Amino acid sequence: MLVWSFVQSMTMDPGQVPVFWGFHLGDPENKRRRYCLMCNIFKPERCHHCSSCNRCVLNMDHHCPWINNCIGFWNRKFFILLLIYVLIVTYFVAITMAYAWLDSIQWSLDAYYFSSKPKDQRLLIMNIVVQVAYMLNGIVGILMTMFLRFHINLALSNKTTIENLEMKGRPYQSLYDISATKNWEQIFGGNRWLWPFPVFCGSGKPLGDGIYWPTNRQDDAERNQNSAGSRRQQSVVSPHRSQQNSQQRAPNQNFGAQGSGSK
């Protein structure tokens, strides 16, 4: 799973801006567009230009040099899974190597401090390797724990690393924070059975398109509800209204028939 998550994070396109997005008129969002002078395109919300990849990335979180790819809308799930499985591996190594690490320390003390065991150059080198490897694994485990905790907090509050840096680490509520569950589903998708696996399979895709984002503003929520309600009213006509429309059309039809008869 770790290797699978690593390959998916490295090879998956983080998200491109659609061709000619923002150029056509009649867009439902009347907002001031951000324009990228490097890519010569308009940038949607939460889209940023990556100088390393030399392109604009949808919902860009950061550029990761370890996978040589940006973390964006489409591969953020794989990146978080990569952190989770790396942390699981480090904990597994720490548990399984604990006895060998303690045994190497005990042998070193008995042989070179208490002189209760004969000294052996080969065992000394092997025990030094075990101790150094265990300490490096512990350091990686501590760093990955802090790093994973940071990214999980960002995901649950619907923030990105770039947005957090723009606020200079100050606590704030994101405009796109619509609840922890919905924020998580925007990254991992609606199918909970696919959350542990670095795949999409249709139902496991991130919710949304990476361009338009629901917000927690009251006016935005009311506008979305009103637009949805107007669309439903246009598509569904009540029987009473249809009966009134037929009654109104009937006199007009009779009047047209009388006029044609008089001619």
N, C-alpha and C positions, 0 to 999 in steps of 0.2 A: 504493500500500500504506500509505503514511503517513496519507493522508486516510481511508482505509478503517478503519485501526486507531483513528484518532481518533474517528470516528463511532461505532464499536462500543464503545469505552471510555466514551463519553459517554452513549449511549442504552441500553446493556445494564444490566439490573437486577443489582446486585452480589450479591443473595441475601437472601431474606426468611425469617424463622422460620416454619415451618408453623403453621397455626392449631391452637390447643389443644395444642401440643407441650409435654410435661412435666406436664400436668394429670392425665392418666389414670394409673391404677394398673397394676401389672404390667409396668412398664418394665424391660427387662433390665439397665439400668445403675442400680445403687443408689448414686447419688452425690448429694451436696448440690447442689441446683439454685441457680443465680444468678437473681435476679428483677429485672426492669427496672421501676422505678416509673414511668418515663415512658411506656412502651408497654404496661405491665400484662401482660407475658408473661414466661415463663421463658426464660433465655438458654442456648443450648447452649455447648459448649466453643468457645473462640476467637471467640465472638460478642460484639460491643460495640455500644454505642449511639452514634450519630453525632449530635452536637448541631446540625450544619449541615443534615443531611437530616431530623432529628427522627425517626429510626427505628433499629431494631436491624439490623445487617448481619452476615451469616454470614462468618466468617473475615475480618473487617475488617482491612485493612492500614493504610489512612489515607484521609482525605478530600482529594481533589485539587481545588484551586480552578481549575486550568487547564482542566479538563473539567467542572467543576461536578457531580461525582459521586463517590461513594465507590468505593474499590478493594476488592473483596471476592472471594468464592469464584468467581463466574461471570464476572467481567470482568478478573481479574488477568492472564490470558494476554494480553488485548488491550492492557492498559496496558504490559506488558513489551515487546510487539511495537512499540507506539508509541514507546517509548524507543529501541529498536533502530533503527527506520527514521528517527527524527529524527537519531540519531547518524550513520547512513549518509549522510543528506543533508548534514549539516555537514561530514563528511569529503570528500564529493564536491565541495562548494562550495570547500573549502579547497584541494583539488588543482587544480580548474579555474581558480580565480582567482589562483593563485600567481604566474603570469607577469604578469598585469595589475597585481597588487599591487607586484611588484618593479619593473615598468616605471614605475609611477607614482612610486615612491620615487626611482628614478634620474632621471626627468624633473624632479622637484622639486629635487633636489640640483644638477642641471646648470643649471637656470634661475634658482634663487634663492640658491645658495651659490657655485657655481663661475662663474656668469654665462656659461656656454658656449652657452646656448640662449636665444632671446628669451622674454620673459615673456608669458604669456597668461592673462588672468583666467578665461576660460571653462575652459581646461584645468586650471587650478589648482583650481577648484571641483570639477570632475569627478574629479580625482585625490584630492582630500580625501575625497570620498564613497566612492571605492573603498577607500582605506586604512582609513577608519572602519568600513565594512561588513565588511572582511576581519578587522579586529581583533575586532569584535563576534562574528563567526562563530567565530573562534578561542576566544573566552571561552565562548561557548555550547557549543562542542565539548568543551572541557576539563571544564566543569561536567556536561555530559551523560555524559561518559565515567565520571566519578566516581559520578554518580547511578545509571547503569546497572550499574556494577560492584557497588554497594551492594545493589541489588535482585536481581541474579543470585545474589549470595552468600546473601541471605535465602531465595531460592527453593530453592537447592540444599541448604540446611540446614533447610528447612521452618520458617522463622520469618516473622514479620510485623514491620512497623515498630513497631506498638504493643507487641508482646512485647519487641522490642529496647529500646524506650524504658523499659519497666518494669524491665529489668535494668540500665538506666543505661549502656548501651554496654559492659558487662563481657562478656568472652568466656564463653560457656556453650554446652552442648549442649541443643538443644530436645528436649522430651519426645516430639515427633512426628517426629523425624528418623529415618527408617527406611532411608535410603540415598539418595545423590544422584539416582540414576535414578528411583526411585519417588517421591521428592519432586518432581522435575520433572514426572513424569507426572500427579501430582495437580493440577497447574496446566495443563499443555499437552495432557493426554490421552494415550492409548496409541497413537494413529495418528501415526507420525513424519512421514508425508507431509503432514499438515495443520499441523505446527508453525509453518511460516513464514507461514501465512495466518490472518487474523483471523476464522475461522469454526469451527464445531463439526462440522456434518454427521454427527451421530450418533456416529460412532466417535472424533471428536476432542474429546468432552466431557471436562471434568476428572474424574478418578477420585474416586469417593466422592459424598457428598451434602452436604458442608459442615456436617454435624451431628455425626456420629460419626467419630472419627479414630483410626486405628491408632497405637499407641505403641511405643516401643522397650523398654518394661518387660518383664521376663521373665515376671512373673505375668500380665500382660495377654496376652502371646503364648500362654502355656500355656492360659489360659482360653478364648481364641479357638479354639485347636486342639482343646481338649476339647469345646467346644460344637459345633464342626464334626464331630468324630468321633461324638458322641452322636447328632447328626442323621442321619449316614450309617448308624449302627447301627440306628436306628429305621426308616429307610426300606428297608434291605436286610437280609433274613433269610437265613441260611445254610441249605443243604439239610439239613445234619445236625440243626440246631435244628428245622426244620420237620418232619423225620421224627420227632424226639422228641415234639414237640407233638401229632402225629397219633397216636402210640402212647399218649400219656397220655389223649387224648380217647376212644380206642377203648374201654377198660374202662368209662369213665363211660357211654358210649352203651349197652354191653351190659348194665350194671347197670340202666339206666333201662328197657331193653326187658324184662329179667326181672321188674322190679317191676310193670310194666304188665301182664305175662302172669299174674302171681300174683293180681293183682286181678281 
